Amino acid sequence: YQRRVRGLALWCSMDVLTQFGLAGLSNMFAAACTNPIDVIKIRMQNDGAAGERRRFSSNPLHCGRLLLREEGASSLYRGLTASLMREGSYSGIRMGLYEPVKQVRLREG
């Protein structure tokens, strides 16, 4: 259906909702795949902070192996829930709105 809001036409259809859903899901999948890399990066950045002894070398593979050995595989997925929620909402909206807003702007000329 079509509705007028402040002179702009908004088109709400299942296609737009599908775009939101697919954008959110694709970003959530990407976040799940890259979460271990982010965990290793953050652990290396925070290593030795506040005068603590450094545990990790400057090698990300060494850091990942040490995390797996000392804390288990689940340590590489810490913070995943927050990351998935952020990507599902923020990135879903951001990427899901891109095409509809582009179409409105093209129609306005």
Backbone as a ProteinNet text record, in pm:
[ID]
protein_1_A
[PRIMARY]
YQRRVRGLALWCSMDVLTQFGLAGLSNMFAAACTNPIDVIKIRMQNDGAAGERRRFSSNPLHCGRLLLREEGASSLYRGLTASLMREGSYSGIRMGLYEPVKQVRLREG
[TERTIARY]
83.6	0	87.5	27.6	102.5	43.2	128.4	86.6	168.9	109.2	182.2	221.9	349.2	399.9	485.2	439	510	548	458.7	481.7	562.7	620	697.1	609.7	627.4	553.2	635.5	572.4	637.7	571.9	652.4	600.2	633.6	530.5	549.2	496.5	583.2	542.4	621.5	585.9	659.6	802.5	825.7	962.1	1052.4	1000.8	1080.2	1107.6	1006.5	1027.1	1124.7	1118.1	1212	1353.5	1368	1500.3	1556	1472.3	1515.5	1563.1	1481.3	1514.1	1641.1	1653.8	1772.7	1898	1884.1	1998.6	2044.1	1949.1	1983.9	2047.2	1989.1	2043.2	2182.4	2203.9	2335.8	2442.6	2407.4	2503.2	2526.7	2423.8	2440.1	2531	2515.4	2601.5	2746.9	2768.4	2904.1	2964.6	2883.6	2932.3	2970.1	2891.2	2922.2	3052.5	3076.7	3199.8	3323.4	3308.7	3425.6	3444.4	3352.5	3363.8	3494.9	3540.3	3668.6	3784.8	3784.7	3891.1	3885.3	3764.4	3749.1	3793.6	3759.4	3799.7	3952.1	4018.2	4164.6	4224.3	4169.2	4220.4	4208	4092.4	4069.6	4157.1	4170.9	4258.6	4402	4447.4	4584.5	4599.6	4496.4	4502.2	4506	4431	4423.6	4532.6	4611.3	4715.3	4820.3	4851.5	4952.9	4902.5	4771.2	4716.1	4724.9	4732.4	4736.2	4856.3	4966.3	5089.1	5091.9	4994.6	4993.1	5099.9	5135.2	5231	5164.5	5236.9	5183	5174.3	5058.3	5037.4	5054.9	5022	5019.1	5136.3	5185.5	5288	5217.2	5289.4	5227.7	5169.5	5162.9	5113.6	4968.3	4873.6	4733.2	4708.6	4783.7	4766.2	4806.4	4914.8	4957.3	4850.4	4795.8	4689.9	4568.7	4527.8	4413	4437.1	4556.1	4588.9	4588.6	4644.2	4648.6	4507.9	4422.7	4284.4	4213.4	4231.2	4169	4218.4	4348	4405	4364	4368.2	4343.4	4196.6	4118.3	3980.3	3876.6	3917.9	3825.4	3771.7	3703.3	3651.1	3546.6	3473.4	3369	3427.6	3556.6	3618.2	3624.6	3628.6	3634.8	3499.5	3395.3	3261.1	3203	3288.8	3240.8	3193.7	3082.1	3027.5	2947.7	2926.7	2856	2710.6	2644	2503	2485.4	2568.9	2559.7	2588.4	2686.7	2720.6	2606.1	2542.3	2429.5	2311.5	2283.7	2172.9	2199.8	2323.6	2360.1	2346.3	2401.6	2397.6	2256	2176.9	2040.5	1952.8	1974.7	1890.7	1952.5	2067.8	2128.8	2158.7	2230.7	2269	2149.5	2054.2	1932.6	1856.1	1844.7	1775.8	1856.5	1985.9	2072.6	2073.9	2096.8	2105	1967.2	1868.6	1733.5	1666.6	1704.6	1646.3	1715.7	1832.5	1909.2	1830.1	1781	1712.7	1580.8	1493.9	1370.8	1396.7	1493.9	1525.4	1583.5	1666.1	1722.6	1611.7	1512.5	1401.7	1318.9	1294.3	1220.3	1297.6	1427.6	1510.2	1516.7	1519.5	1521.6	1390	1280.2	1148.3	1131.2	1194	1184.8	1263.7	1365.3	1447.4	1541.4
-118	0	123.5	234.8	358.5	459.4	533.1	630.7	757.7	873.9	1000.4	1049.7	1081.6	1137.7	1257.5	1377	1501.6	1512.4	1472	1486.3	1374.6	1285.7	1174	1049.8	973.2	847.6	736.3	660.2	544.3	419	330.7	204.7	95.9	36.9	-71	-198.7	-292.3	-418.5	-530.2	-651	-765.1	-763.8	-705.3	-697.1	-617.3	-508.6	-427.1	-505.5	-574.6	-655	-769.1	-826.5	-931.4	-875.7	-755.2	-692.3	-669.1	-621.7	-602	-733.7	-837.7	-967.8	-1026.8	-1023.3	-1079	-998	-867.5	-783.8	-815.6	-827.7	-861.9	-998.6	-1097.6	-1233.7	-1243.1	-1176.3	-1184.3	-1118.9	-1008.8	-943.6	-1026.1	-1093.8	-1180.2	-1298.7	-1354.6	-1464.7	-1418.6	-1301.7	-1247.9	-1223.1	-1172.2	-1147.3	-1278	-1382.9	-1512.2	-1570.1	-1547.4	-1599	-1521.7	-1392	-1309.1	-1285.9	-1333.5	-1310.9	-1363.5	-1485.3	-1530.7	-1437.9	-1381.6	-1288.5	-1162.9	-1113.5	-995.2	-1023.6	-1141.4	-1177.1	-1179.6	-1242.5	-1249.3	-1109.6	-1025.9	-888.7	-809.3	-819.4	-743.3	-796.1	-928.8	-985.9	-938.4	-933.2	-887.3	-738.2	-659.2	-515.4	-488.8	-567.6	-546.6	-619.6	-700.7	-778.7	-686.1	-709.1	-629.6	-496.4	-472.3	-345.9	-342.5	-227.1	-203.8	-272.7	-280.8	-334	-484.9	-555.4	-701	-762.1	-886	-958.1	-990.7	-974.4	-1005.2	-1156.6	-1203.6	-1346.7	-1384.3	-1293.1	-1325.4	-1259.5	-1327.2	-1265.7	-1175.3	-1124.9	-1040.3	-1124.1	-1255.7	-1346.4	-1386.8	-1352.2	-1386.5	-1537.7	-1616.7	-1762.3	-1816.5	-1762.3	-1802.7	-1766.2	-1647.6	-1602.6	-1695.2	-1729.5	-1818.3	-1955.8	-2011.5	-2143.3	-2139.2	-2032	-2017.9	-2006.4	-1929.3	-1917.7	-2052.9	-2125.5	-2257.4	-2352.7	-2351.7	-2444.1	-2408.5	-2279.1	-2238.9	-2217	-2168.2	-2130.3	-2208.4	-2286.5	-2366	-2291.3	-2367	-2310.1	-2201.7	-2212.6	-2112	-1973.3	-1965.9	-1835	-1751.6	-1818	-1744.4	-1685.6	-1724.6	-1674.2	-1589.8	-1538.9	-1447.8	-1319.6	-1267.8	-1144.9	-1166.5	-1291.8	-1318.8	-1272.4	-1292.7	-1253.7	-1103.9	-1024	-878.1	-840.2	-905.5	-877.5	-914	-1028.5	-1069.3	-973.9	-929.5	-835.5	-703.2	-655.3	-529.5	-542.5	-648.6	-666	-689.7	-767.2	-795.3	-671.4	-582.7	-462.3	-348.2	-300.9	-184.1	-208.5	-314.5	-339	-381.4	-450.4	-486.8	-363.9	-268.2	-143.5	-64.9	-50.6	28.7	-27.4	-155.5	-214.8	-241.6	-268.5	-292	-166.6	-51.7	74.8	131.8	82.2	142.2	145.8	31.6	24.3	103.1	91	171.2	322	366	509.6	553.5	470.6	502	516.7	427.8	434.4	561.4	598.7	722.4	842	843.9	957	963.8	852	852.2	901.2	867.6	912.5	1063.1	1116	1261.2	1339.7	1275.8	1339.4	1433.4
0	0	0	-33	-44.1	53	121.3	220.2	201.7	221.3	209.6	348.6	365.3	489.1	453	490.4	460.8	313.3	227.7	85	21.4	101.7	46.2	42.1	-58.1	-67.7	-4.2	84.5	144.1	89.6	41	-10.2	90.9	149.9	246.3	183.5	164.8	106.2	170.4	135.9	187.4	136.2	18.9	-33.2	60.2	115	206.8	334.8	386.5	506.6	480.3	362.2	324.9	318.6	264.5	258.4	398.3	491.5	629.6	689.4	671.7	728.6	670.7	539.5	475.9	508	515.2	551.3	693.2	784.5	922.6	933.8	866.7	873	812.2	700.2	637.3	725	788.7	878.2	1004.4	1052.4	1169.3	1135.8	1017.4	975.6	966.5	908	897.2	1035.3	1128.8	1264.6	1333.6	1312.7	1373.8	1317.5	1189.4	1126.7	1170.6	1192.8	1225	1374.4	1458	1601.8	1660.2	1624.6	1679.8	1646	1527.2	1488.2	1575	1600.4	1685.8	1828.4	1880.3	2017	2027	1930.5	1931.4	1922	1834.6	1818	1948.2	2012.1	2135.4	2248.8	2256.4	2360.1	2341.8	2217.9	2192.5	2223.1	2193.9	2222.5	2372.5	2448.6	2592.9	2670.2	2603.6	2669	2729.3	2854.3	2922.9	2973.5	2964.8	3015.4	3167.6	3221.9	3367.1	3431.8	3359.2	3416.3	3434.1	3378.2	3389.4	3299.7	3330.8	3247	3113.8	3004.8	2871.3	2854.3	2810.9	2788.5	2642.3	2553.1	2411.7	2340.1	2239.6	2154.9	2054.2	1959.9	1857.8	1744.5	1762.8	1661.3	1691	1603.2	1627.6	1635.5	1559.4	1566	1702.8	1757.6	1891.5	1994.1	1980.7	2072.1	2062.4	1941.8	1923.6	1982.3	1959.5	2016.6	2168.9	2225.3	2371.4	2429.3	2363.8	2409.7	2404.6	2295.2	2283.6	2391	2415.9	2514.1	2656.7	2690.8	2828.9	2862.2	2766.5	2796.9	2717.9	2620.1	2540.9	2419.9	2334.3	2209.5	2233.3	2343.1	2369.6	2394.7	2430.7	2455	2327.4	2211.9	2085.7	2046.5	2117.1	2085.5	2198.2	2284.7	2388.5	2322.1	2368.4	2311.6	2184.8	2146.2	2021.3	2027.3	2140.9	2152.2	2128.6	2191.4	2173	2027.7	1969.1	1829.9	1736	1760	1676.2	1690.7	1811.8	1833.9	1762.5	1771.9	1705.8	1554.3	1499.2	1354.1	1303.7	1378.8	1335.9	1333.6	1429.3	1434.4	1353.3	1394.7	1331.6	1184.1	1154.1	1014.6	931.1	993.8	921	875.9	965.1	930.1	827.2	852.2	764.4	622.4	610.1	476.6	417.6	503.7	454.8	401.7	454.3	409	285.4	253.7	145.1	14.7	-29.4	-158.5	-159.9	-57.9	-60.4	-60.4	18.5	22	-111.8	-171.8	-303.4	-407.1	-403.4	-498.7	-478.8	-353.4	-325.6	-377.6	-353.2	-397.5	-550.3	-619.3	-765.3	-821.9	-757	-803.7	-785.3	-679.2	-655.1	-757	-813.1	-916.1	-859.5
[MASK]
+++++++++++++++++++++++++++++++++++++++++++++++++++++++++++++++++++++++++++++++++++++++++++++++++++++++++++++

